[in-house]
Amino acid sequence: MSVTNRESGTNVHEVSDGIYRINTPVKIPGAGGFSFNQYLIVDDEPLLFHTGLRKMFPLVREAVASVLPVERLRYIAFSHVEADECGSLNEWLEAAPQSAPLCGTVAAMVSIGDLADRMPRALADAELLTLGKHSVRWFDTPHLPHAWECGFLAEEHTATLLCGDLFTQGGSKLPPVTESDILETSEAFRHKMDYFSHSKNARGMIERLASTNPTTLACMHGSVWRGDGAQLLRDLADALSA
């Protein structure tokens, strides 16, 4: 793990072949420790998943620059429209002149076509985008865990699921990667502040994600998890329906 900013504790760790987790620990008044993760896929057409908060842009940019020149970024991707997902989108578009927003068709239609300084590259459900050695497939997951436009990217070369707000873990001093249980801790966090919309279609959408057989779950908050991702996703579906 490489710390790129000692004051904030922002750090970078390669979690899969060519995929880097950028992590910034924070303290939220009244809520304790927390963390924000972005994921950088290094390839012919590099992709950043989650922009980070707008005010966090200098920290994330510094971290990305420790891996590759920021201007090389081709896609600025995110799961849904929320400050930590795409709050600094336009700052990234300015820093990387050849880049484009990457999102689902609903996000492009209802928000990003207007909010972003450049037109988005909209991905249809199950559409595959090749970055070079890596390829990412978009999955529409409306209202899972929240937001109509929500979706996730599955990277096929490394069997990594960029799973956004699924399996959110509280705390700011978690390891970059773990094989220990994260369902119990993420469910404990959800029960304190339930951010799931509890869509009636949740189990079917989770099963589609499980069918990609991920071995790495790249969570937006907390540790990256390694193991039988399909089983862990099905366990999450069971927990949500309990």
Summary of the structure (lengths in Angstrom):
residues: 242
radius of gyration: 16.3
end to end distance: 37.7
largest distance: 47.3
contacts: 860
relative contact order: 0.15
helix: 29%
strand: 30%
